[in-house]
């Protein structure tokens, strides 16, 4: 199973709460996307380049693999699954679907990003992470993230995240959630989302949008949590992932 982190995450820490519930069933490859964690830094952080990276990573394993993406990582995972037959099954946890973001919510995101840039200029990266997460996380989820040192882990990745956001603002031409791209996904797809996700209804609208345009799709809710479910309720999230991947990836037994 290949795991693709979102926003400011990387493969070195973001999946720590979830992995103990997966590694007894799957070999897990927690990739650090470009310019994060163990990956080299590069000047091209466009959506196109990052989808190419995820695709190449999955294909490098040499056998069909499950693909799991969270938030921005879910967006990249959808794009990769549309390009390669090496993905045997796909799970996304609340992928970022910009197509359904309202003008008001986009304005709030812009305000957060502007404030993050100011905090980076003041050498306050942890506060910059907090500024973003408070837009997508409940108080309970923030407490769970603080307890896992999630904010500290994200802090070094704020500058590259801001660079990625600027690329989008400058008209990055690749859109992995375009209906024509979603229609190219042949692997079974599970869309996970929380019942308490904020900002509401962006993430739930995104799940409904993908379900409408992608084939072979299932949707499951994780009760009592939101966008930070893999950190806040990792066992519940893992249960759905294991159930789905076990039934779609393993050969039937007589």
Secondary structure, DSSP 8 states (H G I E B T S, - for coil): -EEE--TT--TTTTTHHHHTTTTTTS--EEE--TTSTTS---S---HHHHHHHHHHHHHHTSS-EEEEEETHHHHHHHHHHTT-TTEEEEEEES---GGG--HHHHHHHHHHHHHHHHHHHTT-HHHHHHHHHHHH--HHHHHHHHHTTHHHHHHTTHHHHHHHHHHHHTT----TTSHHHHTT--SEEEEEEETT-SSTTHHHHHHHHHHHHSSSEEEEEETT--TTHHHHSHHHHHHHHHHHHHHHHS----
